[in-house]
């Protein structure tokens, strides 16, 4: 069995914890581990063959997450999409990349699943059904009238897919007993899914096959070029195949499942106090009840009820309980205003390490930059800013134009606007520097990469 982990996402539903460059599967939400890590650990006992379908900007995050957990996997292949095109294309790429008779277990990377024994039993049953030529869908028996999930109705006439319902409809589905939450998990033989695409999505199959055949393959990495993905239809696997296929089998799963699609869903994973308050931090709640507070600092509430409060270094979200599904409208406004708040946190992770914005002024910005051992930034230049580098810890190889020199702790240098430069860590410990930027424009897009170890443009 090949376990395909779908690792995309735009980071909108759990903003401001989740951002485009750090979507929710990589955020350490529970027990100091990410949902992506939990997905790997949960499935490591089922198979040693993993496939990660993600995009170029999340590739190094996935690598770091895998390296930081103590599990040994026989093989991990990566399919890196040049442009996000939803789950239909992602699953077709997965099927095209393996042997025709291979069974694929396709699972999202951002779900919480408990009752591992029942989970493993469900996977074994799905494997048998898939070997018989079925496309297996995992349906979750609803325990509440949730309006944030899609539903599948199991009837004599086959499976019926229902979009996120109203509360009235969700209550009807719960009492009916023949409706299941659509988990977004699938199990199928690669050849079966490919044949279904040929029948129901001929144009999509043609474009995906062409893009896949033109992909750049290096060892265990398949890179789908952005220009080859432009004509691929942006459509979910449900709309593209599942709502049309005659080869579906609904597996009625008996394990606890949460897709963490909103803060209303996330709060169910934390313990409540005597007044139904939930928090990941030290919470002092006076005359307050039924609140969810997520913060990195001690928080006090006085006389408030039924609120969700999400506090990050650069953003604060306050919403009523039951309204957190509307966060995507906030993110839409941020995007319309060209705000970086929907893209990055104050701490941003890069293939070579990370940087944190310590102070952001009108014409200056101060960062802490951490470069991992034996890594280096791209050879680059900026048109609108000068930079000062001060080494705090470790040693650095600095390139400025045609000069190369070493900086040690408490030493500094200056990079004039327009100068070609590079920063490298030749040592065995993290290189930590403070960077002071000064100029008329300090946006992250003021960068021209001339050479890059990570194939970024």
N, C-alpha and C positions, 0 to 999 in steps of 0.2 A: 504493500500500500504506500502511495505517495501522499504525504500530508501537505496540502497547499494552503498556506496562510495568506489571506488577503489583507494587505497592510497599507491601504491607501487612506483616504480621508482628508478633509480640508480643515478639521479642527474647529467647526462652528458650534456644535451642539453643547460643548462644555466650555465655551469661552467664559471667562478669561484664563482658566487653567489650561485649556487646549488652544493651540494656535496652528496656523498652516505648517510652520516648520517644526512644530512639536505637537502633533495630534494626540488625541487622548490615549491611544494604545501605548505611547511612550512616556506618559506622565505617571509618576509613582503615586497612585491614588490610595492604595491599600497595602498595609504591611511592608511599606518601603520597597515595593516591587511594582513593575509596570504590568498592564494587562497583557502586553506582548510577551513578556517573560513568563507570566502565568500560563499563557497559551502554549508556549514551548514546553514548559515543565509538565503540564497536564497531558500532553500528547507524546512525550518522549518515550513512554513505555509501550506505545501502540506501534510505532514504526521508527526506524532510524533514518528514513529518507524524507527530507523536508525540502519544500520549495517555497520561497518567499516572493510574492508578487507585490512590488512596491514601485515607487518612483525614485529617480536619481537622487533627489534631495533627502530622502529618508534611508537610503542604502547604508550609509555609514552609521546612522542611529541604530538600525537593526543589527549591524555587526557588533557595535559596542554593547548592546543589550545582551546578545548571545554570549560574548566573551565574559561578561560579568556574572553569569550564572554557571554553576558547576554541573553541567550535563554534557555527555559525549554523544554526538550524533554522527552517524556513518557518512552522511553527505548532506550538504545544504546548497541548493541551487537558487540563484536569484534571477528573476525576470524583472528588469527595470524598464518601466514605461516612460517614454519621452513626454507624453501628455496623459493626464487622467481621462479615461473614457468609460468609467463605470465597470460594473462587475461582469457584464457579458463578455467584453473583450478580454478582461483579465482571466476569466475561466477558460476561454477558448485558447489563449496563449499557453495556459497551463496544460491543456489537453494536447496541444500541438507539440509540446516540448518533451513528452514522455512516450513510452511504447504504447501501441494501440490497446494492448490487453491490460495495461496498468490500471489499477483501481485508484481513483483520486478521492481523498477526503478533503473537501474544500471548506475552510472554516474562517470566519472573521478573526481578526487579531485583538479585538477590543471588547470581548464578552467576558462575563464572570460566570463560571460554571462550578457548581458544587455537586456533592454526591458522586464522587469519581468512580465508585464501583458501578453505579447504574449508567454512568457515562460510557465506561468501557464496554458494558454489555450492549448498549445501543450501537456503538461503533461496530462490534462484531456482527450484530444483526444486519446493519446497513451494508457491511462488506459482502455478506451472503446474497442479499437482495441485488446489489450492484453487479455481482458476478453473473446473475441470471439475466442481465440486460436491462435492469431498471435504473431510473434516476431517482435516488432516494432523497426525500426532503425530511428534515427533522422538525416535527411539530411539537410545541410545548403546551401542555395542558394549562390553560389560564387559571390563575388563582385570584384574579381581581379584574374588574372591568377597565383594563388599561387602554387608553386612547392613543398611546404613542407607538403601538405595534401594528404591523399588518397581520391579518388573520387568514387562515386556511380553513375552509369548511370541508369536512369529509362527508360525502353523500353517495348515494347509489349511482349517481350520474358522473361520478369522478370528483376531482378536487376543484374547489372554487376559491379564487384569490380575492380577498377584500382589502382595500386600502385602510388606512387608519380611520376608525369609525368615530362617530359621536359617542358621548357618554351613554346616551339612551341605548344605542345599538350595541355598545360594548357590554352593557348589562344583559341585554337579550342573548348575546353570544355566550356569555358566561353561564346563564341558566339553561341554555339549549343543550350544551354538553357535546356538540359535534363540531365545535370551532376550536382551533388551535392557533397559538401564536406562531408566526412565521419566523423561525430562528435565523434564516440566512445561511444555514449549514446544509451541505449537499454531499452525496457520495455517488460516484458513477464510474463506469468504465470509460476511458478516454475516447475510444472509438465510437461509443454510443453518443456522447455529447457532440462529437464532430459531425456525425450523421444527422443529428437533429438540427445543427446549424445549417447544414447543406439543404435541409428541407424547408426550414422556417425563416432563415436569415441568410439567404444566398449572397446578397451584396456585402453584408457584414463579414461573412466567412471569407469572401474573396479579398476584402481589404485587410483583414487580420492575417490571413495566410501570406499575402504579399509582404506585409510589414514584418512578419516573423521571419520569412525567408531572407529578407534584406537586413536582418538584425546583425549587430556586431556581437560575436560570441568570443569570449575570452575565458578559458578554463570553465568555472562554474557560473559565469555571469552572462546573461543574454540581455543586451541593451537594444530596446526597440527605439528607433530614431524618431525624434519629434515630427519631422516632415512626413514620415510614413504613417503617423497616427492622425494626421489632420483630417483625413476623409473617413475615419472610423466613427461609426454612429455611437453617440453617448447614450447608452441604454442599459438598464439593469438586466440581470439574467432572468428575473421573474417576468418582465415584459417581453423580453426577446424570445425565451424558450419555454419557461415553466408554464405559462398560461396557455401554451399551445400544444405542448407535447402530450402524446398518448402513452408515454412510457414511465409515468410518475408513480411512485409509491410513497405514501405518507407513513413515516415511522413515528409512532406516538411515544415520544421520549419521556422517560421518568426520572429526570434529574432537574435540580434547581438551576435556573437560567436567568441571567439579567444582561441585557444588551447595553446597559449604562448609556442609554440614549438621551438622558437629561439629568439635571441635578435632582429632580424628583425621584428618579430611579437610583441614582448614586447614593442618596441618603439612606436607602434601605440596607446598605452594606455596613452601617455603623451602629453602635449600641446607643440606645436612648437613656437619658437620665429619668428621674422620677417625674419630671414635667414634660416628657417627650421631646426634650431638646437633644440635638445631635451635633457633635463637633469632633473635628480631628485635632483640636488644640485645647489648651486650658481655657475653659469657658466659665465665666462668672455670670450667671443668669438670675437677675432679680425681677420678680413678677413677670417672668417671660416663659412662654411655653410653645412647644411645637415648632421650634426654629431649627434650621440647619446652618451651621457656621463652619466654613472651611477657610482656615487662615494659617499663617506661619508665626503668629504672635498671640499672646494672651488677649482675649477679647471679652468685653463686658457688655451685656444687654440689659436694658431696664424698660419694663413695661411694653414689650413688643411680643407679638404672637404671629405664627403662621408665615414666617419669612425665610427666605433663602439668602444668605449673605456669603459671597465669595470674594475674598480679599487677596490680591496678589500685589507684588511690588509696584506695578505701574497701573493697575486697574482695580476697580471695585464694582461688583455687581450686587444689586439688591432687588429681589423680586418676590412676589407673593407665591406661596405654595400652589402648585398646579399650573403656574404660568411660565415655567422655565423653558417650555418648548418654543417660546417666542424669541429666544436668544438669537436665533438665526437672523431675525429682523434687525437686531442691534449690529450684528456683524456686517450685514448688508449696508447699513448706514456708514460704518467705519470704512468699508471698501470704497463707497462713493466719495468719501472725504480723503481718500488716499492715505489713510492712517496705517502706520506700521503695526498698530496694536492687534490687528487680526492676523498678522503674519509671524511676529516674533515676540519673545519675552525679553526682559532685561538681560537674561542670560541666554545666549544663542549657541547652539552646538554646531560645530563644523567637522569635516573629516579629520582635520589636524588637531582638534581640541575644542576650545570654547572661548567666548568672550562675554564679559558682563559690563553693562553700561553703569558706571558709578555716579556720573553727573552729566546732565544734558542741558547745556545753556543755549543762548541765541546763536552764538558764533563759535562755540567751543563744545567739546565732548571729551569726557575722561572714561577710559575703559580699563578693565583688567583683562589681560589676554593670557590664556594658558595653552601652551603648545606641548603636545604629548611627545615622549621620547622618540627620536629618529624621524620626526615629522617636520614638514615645512609648509609654509603658506605659499601661495602662488607668486610667481614673479609678476609684479603689477605696478600700476601707477594711478595717481589721482589727479584730476584737473582742477579741483576746487578747494583742496585743503593741504596744509602742512601737518607733519606729525612729529612728535617727540616720543622716543622710546626710553624707558628707564627699567633696567633689569632688577627685579626684586629677588628672584631665586633662580638658580640654575645658570646655565651659560648659553649664549646665543651666537650663531653665525649670522652676521648682517651683510647683506649686499645692497649697495647704493651705487647705481650706474655701473662703472667698471671697477669699483673698489669692493673688496671683501675683507671683513675683519671680525674679531671675536669681542663680544661684550660680556663681562662678568657681573656679579651682583654689585649693585650700587653704582654701576656705570651707565651712561646714557648716550644717545645720539639724536640727530635731527635729520628728518627727511623733507627736503623742499618740495613744494608743489610741482607736479609733473615729472619728478625723478622716478626712474625705474628702480624698484627695491624688492627685497625679499627677507623674510625672517625664518630662521631654521633652528631647531633644537637638536644638537649633535649628541646630547648627553643621555644618561640613563634615568634621570628624574624629570618631572615636569619643569618646563621653563615658564616662569611667571613674570610678566612685564606689565608696567603701567604705560598706557598710550594716551597722550594728550593730543587731540585734534583741534586745529584752529583754521577757520575759513568761512567763506560766504555760504557754502552748502556742504552739509555733513551727512547726507543720505547714504545708505549702504549701496546704492546703485552707482555711486561715483567710483567705479573701479574698472580698470581695463586689465584683464588677465592676459599676459603674454605667454606664460608657460604655467602648467598646472599638473601636479601629480595625480589629481583626481578627475581629470577630464572635464572640468567645468569650463564653460565659455566665458 
